[in-house]
């Protein structure tokens, strides 16, 4: 089903109904129908507050290496790198990194970021303190474009190995953005 595309790094949360064996949406369900061995990691309140309080350039400096590693593990195409670098340019046009204020706290935050799935990491980027206005809109569109590209590359890989997905008969509609 479309919700399982990119499992486990890019899929949304598991479908609650498939566990009971009764998902009414079946092949059109937007939630993952594959098994998830454990509950996905999330940032705790302390880490979310730290992300909100960091200047955007510092936040991006912490997230970029994690995002690059996770995105390239899913799709190592030039398009993926282009999308990541365009987000980086929006986040830090001056390319100056602010002074580290709490090195231990930042190390713990990076460790927490590494434990997130790629989809949750991109969701965290959505919630960063982007400056309001055009750059905020461009950043959100950039995060959505990266997620769409990665999910689409997973669909393309699946088609190359297994043929078209059963939910795509006669319909190649867009994948859903972050929810």
The 8 nearest C-alpha neighbors of each residue, nearest first, counted from 0:
[[1, 26, 2, 3, 27, 166, 28, 32],
 [2, 0, 3, 4, 29, 27, 28, 166],
 [3, 1, 29, 30, 31, 0, 4, 10],
 [2, 4, 31, 1, 10, 6, 0, 32],
 [5, 3, 1, 6, 2, 10, 150, 153],
 [4, 6, 9, 10, 153, 150, 7, 8],
 [7, 5, 10, 8, 3, 4, 9, 33],
 [6, 8, 10, 9, 5, 116, 35, 3],
 [9, 7, 116, 117, 6, 5, 10, 118],
 [10, 8, 5, 118, 6, 7, 117, 11],
 [9, 11, 6, 3, 5, 7, 4, 2],
 [12, 10, 30, 31, 2, 13, 9, 118],
 [11, 13, 30, 31, 10, 14, 39, 2],
 [14, 12, 31, 30, 15, 32, 11, 35],
 [15, 13, 30, 31, 16, 17, 32, 12],
 [16, 14, 17, 18, 13, 19, 22, 30],
 [15, 17, 22, 19, 18, 21, 14, 20],
 [16, 18, 20, 22, 19, 21, 14, 15],
 [17, 19, 20, 16, 15, 14, 21, 32],
 [20, 18, 16, 17, 21, 15, 22, 14],
 [21, 19, 17, 18, 16, 22, 15, 23],
 [20, 22, 16, 17, 19, 23, 18, 25],
 [23, 21, 16, 17, 24, 25, 20, 14],
 [22, 24, 25, 21, 16, 28, 17, 26],
 [25, 23, 28, 27, 22, 26, 29, 21],
 [26, 24, 22, 27, 23, 28, 0, 21],
 [25, 27, 0, 166, 28, 24, 165, 1],
 [26, 28, 24, 25, 0, 166, 29, 1],
 [29, 27, 24, 30, 25, 26, 0, 2],
 [30, 28, 2, 1, 27, 31, 0, 3],
 [31, 29, 2, 14, 28, 13, 11, 12],
 [30, 32, 3, 2, 13, 14, 33, 10],
 [31, 33, 14, 3, 13, 17, 30, 34],
 [34, 32, 31, 3, 35, 13, 6, 7],
 [35, 33, 36, 32, 13, 31, 18, 37],
 [34, 36, 37, 33, 13, 38, 7, 39],
 [37, 35, 34, 38, 39, 33, 7, 13],
 [38, 36, 35, 39, 40, 34, 13, 7],
 [37, 39, 40, 36, 35, 41, 12, 13],
 [40, 38, 37, 41, 115, 116, 35, 12],
 [39, 41, 115, 114, 38, 42, 116, 111],
 [42, 40, 43, 115, 39, 119, 111, 114],
 [41, 43, 46, 47, 111, 44, 40, 112],
 [42, 44, 46, 45, 47, 41, 111, 48],
 [43, 45, 47, 46, 48, 42, 49, 41],
 [44, 46, 48, 43, 47, 49, 42, 50],
 [45, 47, 49, 43, 48, 44, 42, 108],
 [48, 46, 44, 50, 49, 45, 42, 43],
 [49, 47, 51, 45, 46, 50, 52, 44],
 [48, 50, 46, 52, 47, 51, 53, 45],
 [51, 49, 47, 53, 48, 52, 46, 58],
 [52, 50, 48, 49, 53, 128, 127, 47],
 [51, 53, 49, 50, 48, 54, 128, 47],
 [54, 52, 50, 51, 58, 49, 57, 55],
 [53, 55, 57, 56, 58, 52, 97, 128],
 [54, 56, 58, 57, 59, 53, 90, 128],
 [55, 57, 91, 59, 58, 54, 90, 96],
 [58, 56, 60, 59, 54, 55, 97, 96],
 [59, 57, 55, 61, 60, 56, 53, 54],
 [58, 60, 62, 56, 61, 57, 63, 55],
 [61, 59, 57, 58, 63, 62, 56, 96],
 [60, 62, 58, 59, 63, 57, 109, 64],
 [61, 63, 59, 65, 60, 64, 66, 58],
 [62, 64, 66, 65, 60, 59, 61, 67],
 [65, 63, 67, 66, 62, 68, 61, 60],
 [66, 64, 68, 62, 63, 67, 113, 69],
 [67, 65, 63, 69, 64, 68, 70, 62],
 [66, 68, 64, 70, 65, 69, 71, 63],
 [69, 67, 65, 71, 66, 70, 64, 72],
 [68, 70, 72, 66, 67, 71, 117, 65],
 [71, 69, 67, 73, 72, 68, 66, 74],
 [70, 72, 75, 74, 73, 68, 69, 67],
 [73, 71, 69, 70, 74, 68, 75, 67],
 [72, 74, 70, 71, 69, 75, 149, 153],
 [75, 73, 71, 76, 72, 70, 149, 79],
 [74, 76, 71, 79, 72, 77, 73, 70],
 [77, 75, 78, 79, 74, 80, 71, 81],
 [76, 78, 80, 79, 81, 75, 82, 74],
 [79, 77, 81, 76, 80, 82, 148, 75],
 [80, 78, 82, 76, 81, 77, 83, 75],
 [81, 79, 83, 77, 82, 78, 84, 76],
 [80, 82, 78, 84, 79, 83, 77, 85],
 [83, 81, 85, 79, 80, 84, 145, 78],
 [84, 82, 80, 86, 85, 81, 87, 79],
 [85, 83, 87, 81, 86, 82, 80, 88],
 [84, 86, 88, 82, 87, 83, 81, 89],
 [87, 85, 89, 83, 84, 88, 141, 90],
 [86, 88, 84, 90, 85, 89, 91, 83],
 [87, 89, 85, 92, 91, 86, 90, 84],
 [90, 88, 86, 87, 91, 92, 85, 138],
 [91, 89, 87, 88, 56, 55, 86, 92],
 [90, 92, 56, 94, 88, 93, 89, 87],
 [91, 93, 88, 94, 89, 90, 87, 95],
 [92, 94, 95, 91, 88, 96, 56, 90],
 [95, 93, 91, 92, 96, 56, 88, 90],
 [96, 94, 93, 97, 91, 56, 92, 57],
 [95, 97, 57, 56, 94, 98, 60, 91],
 [96, 98, 57, 95, 99, 56, 54, 100],
 [97, 99, 100, 96, 57, 101, 95, 102],
 [100, 98, 101, 102, 97, 57, 105, 96],
 [99, 101, 98, 102, 105, 97, 104, 53],
 [102, 100, 104, 103, 99, 105, 106, 98],
 [101, 103, 105, 104, 99, 106, 100, 107],
 [104, 102, 106, 105, 101, 107, 108, 100],
 [105, 103, 107, 101, 106, 102, 108, 49],
 [104, 106, 108, 102, 107, 103, 101, 109],
 [107, 105, 103, 109, 108, 104, 102, 110],
 [106, 108, 110, 104, 105, 109, 111, 103],
 [107, 109, 105, 111, 110, 106, 46, 112],
 [110, 108, 112, 106, 111, 107, 105, 113],
 [109, 111, 107, 113, 108, 112, 106, 114],
 [110, 112, 108, 114, 109, 113, 107, 42],
 [113, 111, 109, 115, 114, 110, 108, 120],
 [114, 112, 110, 111, 115, 65, 109, 116],
 [113, 115, 111, 112, 40, 110, 116, 41],
 [116, 114, 112, 40, 113, 119, 120, 41],
 [115, 117, 8, 119, 118, 120, 114, 9],
 [116, 118, 120, 8, 119, 9, 69, 121],
 [117, 119, 9, 121, 116, 120, 122, 8],
 [120, 118, 122, 116, 121, 117, 115, 123],
 [119, 121, 117, 123, 122, 118, 115, 116],
 [122, 120, 124, 118, 123, 119, 117, 125],
 [123, 121, 119, 125, 124, 120, 118, 126],
 [122, 124, 120, 126, 125, 121, 119, 127],
 [125, 123, 121, 127, 126, 122, 120, 142],
 [126, 124, 122, 123, 127, 139, 121, 142],
 [125, 127, 123, 124, 128, 122, 129, 51],
 [128, 126, 124, 129, 125, 51, 123, 50],
 [127, 129, 51, 130, 55, 126, 54, 50],
 [128, 130, 135, 127, 131, 55, 134, 138],
 [131, 129, 135, 128, 134, 132, 133, 55],
 [132, 130, 135, 129, 134, 133, 136, 128],
 [131, 133, 135, 134, 136, 130, 137, 129],
 [132, 134, 136, 135, 137, 131, 130, 138],
 [133, 135, 137, 136, 132, 138, 130, 131],
 [136, 134, 138, 131, 129, 133, 137, 132],
 [135, 137, 133, 139, 134, 138, 140, 132],
 [138, 136, 134, 140, 135, 139, 141, 133],
 [139, 137, 141, 135, 140, 136, 134, 142],
 [140, 138, 142, 136, 141, 137, 125, 143],
 [139, 141, 143, 137, 138, 142, 144, 136],
 [142, 140, 138, 144, 139, 143, 137, 145],
 [141, 143, 139, 145, 144, 140, 138, 146],
 [142, 144, 140, 146, 141, 145, 176, 147],
 [145, 143, 141, 147, 142, 146, 148, 140],
 [144, 146, 148, 142, 147, 143, 82, 149],
 [147, 145, 143, 149, 148, 144, 150, 142],
 [146, 148, 144, 150, 145, 149, 151, 143],
 [149, 147, 151, 145, 146, 150, 144, 152],
 [148, 150, 152, 146, 151, 147, 145, 153],
 [151, 149, 153, 147, 152, 148, 5, 146],
 [150, 152, 154, 148, 153, 149, 147, 155],
 [151, 153, 155, 149, 154, 150, 156, 148],
 [154, 152, 150, 156, 151, 155, 5, 157],
 [155, 153, 151, 157, 152, 156, 158, 150],
 [154, 156, 152, 158, 157, 153, 151, 159],
 [157, 155, 153, 159, 158, 154, 152, 160],
 [156, 158, 154, 160, 155, 159, 161, 153],
 [159, 157, 162, 163, 155, 161, 160, 156],
 [158, 160, 156, 157, 161, 162, 155, 163],
 [161, 159, 157, 158, 162, 156, 155, 163],
 [162, 160, 158, 157, 159, 163, 164, 156],
 [161, 163, 158, 159, 160, 164, 157, 165],
 [164, 162, 158, 165, 161, 167, 168, 157],
 [163, 165, 167, 166, 162, 158, 168, 0],
 [166, 164, 167, 168, 163, 26, 0, 162],
 [165, 167, 164, 26, 168, 0, 27, 1],
 [166, 168, 170, 164, 165, 171, 169, 163],
 [169, 167, 170, 166, 165, 164, 163, 171],
 [168, 170, 167, 171, 166, 172, 165, 163],
 [171, 169, 167, 168, 172, 166, 173, 165],
 [170, 172, 167, 173, 169, 168, 174, 166],
 [173, 171, 170, 174, 167, 175, 169, 166],
 [174, 172, 175, 171, 147, 176, 151, 170],
 [173, 175, 147, 176, 172, 150, 151, 1],
 [174, 176, 173, 177, 147, 178, 29, 1],
 [177, 175, 143, 178, 174, 147, 146, 144],
 [178, 176, 175, 143, 122, 146, 118, 121],
 [177, 176, 175, 122, 11, 143, 118, 125]]
